[in-house]
Amino acid sequence: MIFETHAHYDDERFDSDREELLARLPKENIETVINVGATFEGAKRSLEFAHQYPYIYAAIGVHPSEISDLSESTLAELYEMAKDSKVVAVGEIGLDYYWDKEEEVQKSQRDWFKRQLTMAKETNLPVIIHSRDAAEDTLQMMKAAAADGIKGVIHCYSYSPEIAQEYVKLGYYIGVGGVITFKNARKLVETVEQIPLERILLETDCPYMAPEPFRGMRNDSTYIPYVIERIAKIKQITQDEVMVTTRENARKLFSRVK
């Protein structure tokens, strides 16, 4: 059975068939799904899905590009939500300098990232980290987080194999999704080659990042077998080994999952 560690089923692209799709996931060998909040409203909807479907769990947090959602009151509400047994992580949090080049905005991202890391520590939850064009700042903040005992995964990993090795040494997991099937995914292929399978988690980031041969289309959890197949080929192991080991990895990290 497959453990999908990063989906966004609250996205409007699922509005037309969300209930039908979510209901059939177990029939498609999807055992567990973590729906990840990117906005404050997304975090609330993730928790709603988690209570509606026994195999769905929620991650609550605010994406760095959505920090206008954050205030003292919304952060306090996130703390309250974190007490729910179906909340298994704080995320999607992190840094994204791709769109926001101004230092003032980047500083605000770092400030809210630090506060959400503190929330993870105080609620004893792992983190799901987004990082784009912010390799050094993210790594330095995650080194401090590791020293504080915060566990987590670097979602949709896009940096070098060398930086991935640094994260692995710190005890973090690397999230691998549909990008691994792309022809231009050389860095990610090298990363998967070099890090232990015991540090890899499966994800889709759906509705984004659909694997080949569906690139550009709406992604969903049923496409994870294409990711499994590619990882197995890179590692020269069986697809069953990839599926079983990544499931064990996810259950170790997201310990609230039953």
Contacts in CASP RR format, 6 or more apart in sequence:
PFRMAT RR
TARGET T0000
AUTHOR 0000-0000-0000
METHOD contacts of the structure
MODEL  1
MIFETHAHYDDERFDSDREELLARLPKENIETVINVGATFEGAKRSLEFA
HQYPYIYAAIGVHPSEISDLSESTLAELYEMAKDSKVVAVGEIGLDYYWD
KEEEVQKSQRDWFKRQLTMAKETNLPVIIHSRDAAEDTLQMMKAAAADGI
KGVIHCYSYSPEIAQEYVKLGYYIGVGGVITFKNARKLVETVEQIPLERI
LLETDCPYMAPEPFRGMRNDSTYIPYVIERIAKIKQITQDEVMVTTRENA
RKLFSRVK
1 29 0 8 1.000
1 30 0 8 1.000
1 31 0 8 1.000
1 32 0 8 1.000
1 243 0 8 1.000
1 247 0 8 1.000
2 29 0 8 1.000
2 30 0 8 1.000
2 31 0 8 1.000
2 32 0 8 1.000
2 202 0 8 1.000
2 221 0 8 1.000
2 224 0 8 1.000
2 225 0 8 1.000
2 228 0 8 1.000
2 243 0 8 1.000
2 247 0 8 1.000
3 31 0 8 1.000
3 32 0 8 1.000
3 201 0 8 1.000
3 202 0 8 1.000
3 246 0 8 1.000
3 247 0 8 1.000
3 250 0 8 1.000
3 251 0 8 1.000
4 30 0 8 1.000
4 32 0 8 1.000
4 33 0 8 1.000
4 34 0 8 1.000
4 202 0 8 1.000
4 203 0 8 1.000
4 204 0 8 1.000
4 221 0 8 1.000
4 224 0 8 1.000
5 34 0 8 1.000
5 128 0 8 1.000
5 153 0 8 1.000
5 175 0 8 1.000
5 201 0 8 1.000
5 202 0 8 1.000
5 203 0 8 1.000
5 250 0 8 1.000
5 254 0 8 1.000
6 34 0 8 1.000
6 36 0 8 1.000
6 92 0 8 1.000
6 128 0 8 1.000
6 155 0 8 1.000
6 156 0 8 1.000
6 175 0 8 1.000
6 201 0 8 1.000
6 203 0 8 1.000
6 204 0 8 1.000
6 205 0 8 1.000
7 33 0 8 1.000
7 34 0 8 1.000
7 35 0 8 1.000
7 36 0 8 1.000
7 203 0 8 1.000
7 204 0 8 1.000
7 205 0 8 1.000
7 206 0 8 1.000
7 220 0 8 1.000
7 221 0 8 1.000
8 35 0 8 1.000
8 36 0 8 1.000
8 37 0 8 1.000
8 38 0 8 1.000
8 205 0 8 1.000
8 206 0 8 1.000
8 207 0 8 1.000
8 208 0 8 1.000
9 18 0 8 1.000
9 21 0 8 1.000
9 22 0 8 1.000
9 33 0 8 1.000
9 35 0 8 1.000
9 49 0 8 1.000
9 56 0 8 1.000
9 206 0 8 1.000
10 35 0 8 1.000
10 37 0 8 1.000
10 41 0 8 1.000
10 42 0 8 1.000
10 45 0 8 1.000
10 46 0 8 1.000
10 49 0 8 1.000
11 206 0 8 1.000
11 207 0 8 1.000
13 207 0 8 1.000
13 218 0 8 1.000
14 21 0 8 1.000
14 207 0 8 1.000
14 218 0 8 1.000
14 220 0 8 1.000
21 220 0 8 1.000
22 49 0 8 1.000
22 53 0 8 1.000
22 56 0 8 1.000
23 53 0 8 1.000
25 33 0 8 1.000
25 55 0 8 1.000
25 221 0 8 1.000
25 222 0 8 1.000
26 55 0 8 1.000
28 221 0 8 1.000
28 222 0 8 1.000
29 225 0 8 1.000
30 55 0 8 1.000
30 221 0 8 1.000
30 222 0 8 1.000
30 224 0 8 1.000
31 55 0 8 1.000
31 247 0 8 1.000
32 55 0 8 1.000
32 56 0 8 1.000
32 57 0 8 1.000
32 247 0 8 1.000
32 250 0 8 1.000
32 257 0 8 1.000
33 53 0 8 1.000
33 55 0 8 1.000
33 56 0 8 1.000
33 57 0 8 1.000
33 221 0 8 1.000
34 56 0 8 1.000
34 57 0 8 1.000
34 58 0 8 1.000
34 59 0 8 1.000
34 88 0 8 1.000
34 89 0 8 1.000
34 128 0 8 1.000
34 254 0 8 1.000
35 45 0 8 1.000
35 46 0 8 1.000
35 49 0 8 1.000
35 50 0 8 1.000
35 56 0 8 1.000
35 57 0 8 1.000
35 58 0 8 1.000
35 59 0 8 1.000
36 46 0 8 1.000
36 58 0 8 1.000
36 59 0 8 1.000
36 89 0 8 1.000
36 91 0 8 1.000
36 92 0 8 1.000
36 128 0 8 1.000
36 155 0 8 1.000
37 43 0 8 1.000
37 45 0 8 1.000
37 46 0 8 1.000
37 58 0 8 1.000
37 59 0 8 1.000
37 60 0 8 1.000
37 61 0 8 1.000
37 62 0 8 1.000
37 63 0 8 1.000
37 91 0 8 1.000
37 92 0 8 1.000
38 61 0 8 1.000
38 62 0 8 1.000
38 63 0 8 1.000
38 66 0 8 1.000
38 92 0 8 1.000
39 62 0 8 1.000
39 63 0 8 1.000
39 66 0 8 1.000
39 69 0 8 1.000
40 61 0 8 1.000
40 62 0 8 1.000
40 66 0 8 1.000
40 69 0 8 1.000
40 70 0 8 1.000
40 74 0 8 1.000
40 77 0 8 1.000
40 78 0 8 1.000
41 69 0 8 1.000
43 58 0 8 1.000
43 59 0 8 1.000
43 60 0 8 1.000
43 61 0 8 1.000
43 62 0 8 1.000
43 78 0 8 1.000
43 81 0 8 1.000
44 81 0 8 1.000
46 58 0 8 1.000
46 59 0 8 1.000
46 60 0 8 1.000
47 58 0 8 1.000
47 60 0 8 1.000
47 81 0 8 1.000
47 84 0 8 1.000
47 86 0 8 1.000
47 87 0 8 1.000
49 56 0 8 1.000
49 58 0 8 1.000
50 56 0 8 1.000
50 57 0 8 1.000
50 58 0 8 1.000
50 84 0 8 1.000
50 86 0 8 1.000
50 87 0 8 1.000
51 86 0 8 1.000
57 86 0 8 1.000
57 87 0 8 1.000
57 88 0 8 1.000
57 254 0 8 1.000
57 256 0 8 1.000
57 257 0 8 1.000
58 84 0 8 1.000
58 86 0 8 1.000
58 87 0 8 1.000
58 88 0 8 1.000
59 87 0 8 1.000
59 88 0 8 1.000
59 89 0 8 1.000
59 90 0 8 1.000
59 91 0 8 1.000
59 92 0 8 1.000
59 128 0 8 1.000
60 78 0 8 1.000
60 81 0 8 1.000
60 82 0 8 1.000
60 87 0 8 1.000
60 89 0 8 1.000
60 90 0 8 1.000
60 91 0 8 1.000
61 78 0 8 1.000
61 90 0 8 1.000
61 91 0 8 1.000
61 92 0 8 1.000
61 93 0 8 1.000
61 116 0 8 1.000
62 69 0 8 1.000
62 70 0 8 1.000
62 74 0 8 1.000
62 78 0 8 1.000
62 91 0 8 1.000
62 93 0 8 1.000
62 112 0 8 1.000
62 116 0 8 1.000
63 92 0 8 1.000
63 93 0 8 1.000
63 94 0 8 1.000
63 96 0 8 1.000
63 130 0 8 1.000
64 93 0 8 1.000
64 94 0 8 1.000
64 95 0 8 1.000
64 96 0 8 1.000
64 100 0 8 1.000
64 109 0 8 1.000
64 112 0 8 1.000
64 113 0 8 1.000
64 130 0 8 1.000
65 96 0 8 1.000
65 99 0 8 1.000
65 100 0 8 1.000
67 108 0 8 1.000
67 109 0 8 1.000
67 112 0 8 1.000
70 112 0 8 1.000
75 115 0 8 1.000
75 116 0 8 1.000
75 119 0 8 1.000
78 90 0 8 1.000
78 116 0 8 1.000
78 119 0 8 1.000
79 119 0 8 1.000
79 122 0 8 1.000
79 123 0 8 1.000
81 87 0 8 1.000
82 90 0 8 1.000
82 119 0 8 1.000
82 123 0 8 1.000
82 125 0 8 1.000
83 123 0 8 1.000
85 256 0 8 1.000
86 256 0 8 1.000
87 125 0 8 1.000
87 256 0 8 1.000
88 125 0 8 1.000
88 126 0 8 1.000
88 254 0 8 1.000
88 255 0 8 1.000
88 256 0 8 1.000
88 257 0 8 1.000
89 120 0 8 1.000
89 125 0 8 1.000
89 126 0 8 1.000
89 127 0 8 1.000
89 128 0 8 1.000
89 152 0 8 1.000
89 254 0 8 1.000
90 116 0 8 1.000
90 117 0 8 1.000
90 119 0 8 1.000
90 120 0 8 1.000
90 123 0 8 1.000
90 125 0 8 1.000
90 126 0 8 1.000
90 127 0 8 1.000
90 128 0 8 1.000
91 116 0 8 1.000
91 127 0 8 1.000
91 128 0 8 1.000
91 129 0 8 1.000
91 130 0 8 1.000
92 128 0 8 1.000
92 129 0 8 1.000
92 130 0 8 1.000
92 155 0 8 1.000
93 112 0 8 1.000
93 113 0 8 1.000
93 116 0 8 1.000
93 117 0 8 1.000
93 127 0 8 1.000
93 128 0 8 1.000
93 129 0 8 1.000
93 130 0 8 1.000
94 109 0 8 1.000
94 113 0 8 1.000
94 116 0 8 1.000
94 129 0 8 1.000
94 130 0 8 1.000
94 131 0 8 1.000
94 134 0 8 1.000
94 138 0 8 1.000
95 106 0 8 1.000
95 109 0 8 1.000
95 110 0 8 1.000
95 113 0 8 1.000
95 130 0 8 1.000
95 131 0 8 1.000
95 132 0 8 1.000
95 134 0 8 1.000
95 137 0 8 1.000
95 138 0 8 1.000
95 141 0 8 1.000
96 109 0 8 1.000
96 130 0 8 1.000
96 131 0 8 1.000
96 132 0 8 1.000
96 133 0 8 1.000
96 134 0 8 1.000
97 106 0 8 1.000
97 109 0 8 1.000
97 132 0 8 1.000
97 133 0 8 1.000
97 134 0 8 1.000
97 137 0 8 1.000
98 132 0 8 1.000
98 133 0 8 1.000
100 106 0 8 1.000
100 109 0 8 1.000
106 134 0 8 1.000
106 137 0 8 1.000
110 137 0 8 1.000
110 141 0 8 1.000
113 141 0 8 1.000
114 141 0 8 1.000
116 127 0 8 1.000
117 127 0 8 1.000
117 141 0 8 1.000
117 145 0 8 1.000
117 148 0 8 1.000
117 150 0 8 1.000
119 125 0 8 1.000
120 126 0 8 1.000
120 127 0 8 1.000
120 145 0 8 1.000
120 150 0 8 1.000
121 145 0 8 1.000
121 148 0 8 1.000
121 149 0 8 1.000
121 150 0 8 1.000
125 256 0 8 1.000
126 150 0 8 1.000
126 151 0 8 1.000
126 152 0 8 1.000
126 153 0 8 1.000
126 253 0 8 1.000
126 254 0 8 1.000
127 145 0 8 1.000
127 150 0 8 1.000
127 151 0 8 1.000
127 152 0 8 1.000
127 153 0 8 1.000
128 152 0 8 1.000
128 153 0 8 1.000
128 155 0 8 1.000
129 138 0 8 1.000
129 142 0 8 1.000
129 152 0 8 1.000
129 153 0 8 1.000
129 154 0 8 1.000
129 155 0 8 1.000
129 172 0 8 1.000
130 155 0 8 1.000
130 156 0 8 1.000
131 138 0 8 1.000
131 154 0 8 1.000
131 158 0 8 1.000
131 159 0 8 1.000
132 158 0 8 1.000
135 159 0 8 1.000
135 163 0 8 1.000
139 163 0 8 1.000
139 166 0 8 1.000
139 167 0 8 1.000
142 154 0 8 1.000
142 167 0 8 1.000
142 170 0 8 1.000
142 172 0 8 1.000
143 170 0 8 1.000
146 170 0 8 1.000
146 171 0 8 1.000
146 172 0 8 1.000
151 171 0 8 1.000
151 172 0 8 1.000
151 253 0 8 1.000
152 172 0 8 1.000
152 173 0 8 1.000
152 253 0 8 1.000
153 172 0 8 1.000
153 173 0 8 1.000
153 174 0 8 1.000
153 175 0 8 1.000
153 201 0 8 1.000
153 253 0 8 1.000
154 164 0 8 1.000
154 167 0 8 1.000
154 172 0 8 1.000
154 173 0 8 1.000
154 174 0 8 1.000
154 175 0 8 1.000
155 175 0 8 1.000
155 203 0 8 1.000
155 205 0 8 1.000
156 175 0 8 1.000
156 177 0 8 1.000
156 179 0 8 1.000
156 203 0 8 1.000
156 205 0 8 1.000
156 209 0 8 1.000
157 164 0 8 1.000
157 174 0 8 1.000
157 175 0 8 1.000
157 176 0 8 1.000
157 188 0 8 1.000
157 191 0 8 1.000
158 179 0 8 1.000
158 187 0 8 1.000
158 188 0 8 1.000
159 187 0 8 1.000
160 187 0 8 1.000
160 191 0 8 1.000
161 187 0 8 1.000
161 190 0 8 1.000
161 191 0 8 1.000
161 193 0 8 1.000
161 194 0 8 1.000
161 195 0 8 1.000
164 174 0 8 1.000
164 191 0 8 1.000
164 194 0 8 1.000
164 195 0 8 1.000
165 194 0 8 1.000
165 195 0 8 1.000
167 174 0 8 1.000
168 174 0 8 1.000
168 195 0 8 1.000
168 196 0 8 1.000
168 199 0 8 1.000
171 199 0 8 1.000
172 199 0 8 1.000
173 199 0 8 1.000
173 200 0 8 1.000
173 201 0 8 1.000
173 249 0 8 1.000
173 253 0 8 1.000
174 191 0 8 1.000
174 195 0 8 1.000
174 199 0 8 1.000
174 200 0 8 1.000
174 201 0 8 1.000
175 200 0 8 1.000
175 201 0 8 1.000
175 202 0 8 1.000
175 203 0 8 1.000
176 188 0 8 1.000
176 192 0 8 1.000
176 200 0 8 1.000
176 201 0 8 1.000
176 202 0 8 1.000
176 203 0 8 1.000
176 227 0 8 1.000
176 231 0 8 1.000
177 202 0 8 1.000
177 203 0 8 1.000
177 204 0 8 1.000
177 205 0 8 1.000
177 209 0 8 1.000
177 211 0 8 1.000
177 224 0 8 1.000
177 227 0 8 1.000
178 204 0 8 1.000
178 205 0 8 1.000
178 209 0 8 1.000
178 210 0 8 1.000
178 211 0 8 1.000
178 212 0 8 1.000
178 219 0 8 1.000
178 223 0 8 1.000
178 226 0 8 1.000
178 227 0 8 1.000
178 230 0 8 1.000
179 185 0 8 1.000
179 188 0 8 1.000
179 209 0 8 1.000
180 188 0 8 1.000
180 189 0 8 1.000
180 192 0 8 1.000
180 211 0 8 1.000
180 227 0 8 1.000
180 230 0 8 1.000
180 231 0 8 1.000
180 234 0 8 1.000
181 211 0 8 1.000
181 212 0 8 1.000
181 215 0 8 1.000
181 226 0 8 1.000
181 227 0 8 1.000
181 230 0 8 1.000
182 211 0 8 1.000
182 212 0 8 1.000
182 215 0 8 1.000
183 212 0 8 1.000
189 234 0 8 1.000
192 200 0 8 1.000
192 231 0 8 1.000
192 234 0 8 1.000
192 235 0 8 1.000
193 234 0 8 1.000
193 235 0 8 1.000
197 231 0 8 1.000
197 235 0 8 1.000
197 237 0 8 1.000
197 241 0 8 1.000
197 242 0 8 1.000
197 245 0 8 1.000
197 246 0 8 1.000
198 245 0 8 1.000
198 249 0 8 1.000
199 249 0 8 1.000
200 231 0 8 1.000
200 245 0 8 1.000
200 246 0 8 1.000
200 249 0 8 1.000
201 246 0 8 1.000
201 249 0 8 1.000
201 250 0 8 1.000
201 253 0 8 1.000
202 224 0 8 1.000
202 227 0 8 1.000
202 228 0 8 1.000
202 246 0 8 1.000
202 250 0 8 1.000
204 210 0 8 1.000
204 219 0 8 1.000
204 220 0 8 1.000
204 221 0 8 1.000
204 223 0 8 1.000
204 224 0 8 1.000
204 227 0 8 1.000
205 219 0 8 1.000
206 218 0 8 1.000
206 219 0 8 1.000
206 220 0 8 1.000
206 221 0 8 1.000
206 223 0 8 1.000
207 218 0 8 1.000
207 219 0 8 1.000
207 220 0 8 1.000
208 219 0 8 1.000
209 219 0 8 1.000
210 216 0 8 1.000
210 217 0 8 1.000
210 218 0 8 1.000
210 219 0 8 1.000
210 223 0 8 1.000
211 219 0 8 1.000
211 223 0 8 1.000
211 226 0 8 1.000
211 227 0 8 1.000
211 230 0 8 1.000
212 226 0 8 1.000
214 223 0 8 1.000
214 226 0 8 1.000
225 239 0 8 1.000
228 239 0 8 1.000
228 242 0 8 1.000
228 243 0 8 1.000
228 246 0 8 1.000
229 239 0 8 1.000
231 242 0 8 1.000
232 238 0 8 1.000
232 239 0 8 1.000
232 241 0 8 1.000
232 242 0 8 1.000
235 242 0 8 1.000
250 257 0 8 1.000
251 257 0 8 1.000
END
